[in-house]
Amino acid sequence: MLKIGLGAPQYGLFTDPAVISEFAATVEAIGFDSLWVGDRALVPTEPRDKYPGGGSVPKEHRTFLDPVVTLSFLAHATRRLRLGTSTLNAPFYSPLLLARSLTSVDILSEGRLDIGFGLGWSSDEYEAIGVPWRGRGARLEEILDVLDHVWSGSSAEHNGAVWRIPSAHIGTFPVQRPRPPVLLGGFTPATLERIGRRADGWAGAAMPLPQLAHVIGRIRQIAEANGRDPEALRTVVRVNPTVTSESAPSDAVPHRGTVAQVSDYLLAAHEAGADEVLVDLQQTARNAEELTDLAHRFHERLSKG
């Protein structure tokens, strides 16, 4: 069965705590399966790197709440919804503190956390945070090593290329064992290899359906080659649509189109192998009422499909 998720109110016009809590309670009652937060530290005025998908960075990203803090708020505002990151730019963070933060969210949500990690796209953000842009893939690998080690409960001790952690007692563990699900975002061959080798799934994004099916198939091939069950890996496909009242050209869908057009694409993505779809409406809704109305309309269309 297709699971249906939403981008949680977190940026742009939707950073009001009353809006966040009311929206979360409403979509939980509607029957959505999950809420997801993103990760943006700044929007450079003269970016050195192209924004994924082309165009400029959405102006809504200039106002952005912290993802882990927002997840903690959502944990209090909901009872059933899964709470995820799509995606957290893992190299921005110390793995030991990241383990503490994510463990805390999993405990406070009573085991409802899904972790999506990515590498980000902006070297400007890396520079501002003080983290090297080069070697970010290897940095992510070591972060995953530290998280697995800390969450195993054996010892916090770690000696790696970037981080060294002394032998210590850490008795705070996630509710979900051996860890909350870890999904990885990205499309490069190295990323797909990493997903198939060690992740619990792919935090994907909307793309032409043949390409989507190819990526899902490739991840499953790599998982099988590494002695893992390919059917156990999850795929979550994200889209940030501009919703229109009139039908958009087919080549604009799903990035632009009616609720029906975007929903039909997502249902086709499910047929291509996606287990869950994630619709972020914060770049198209003009107020909280429209955000909720669009959520209703998407759920109705997707749940019937």
Order of alpha helices (4+ residues) and beta strands (2+ residues): beta-alpha-beta-alpha-beta-beta-alpha-beta-alpha-alpha-beta-beta-beta-alpha-beta-alpha-beta-beta-beta-alpha-beta-alpha
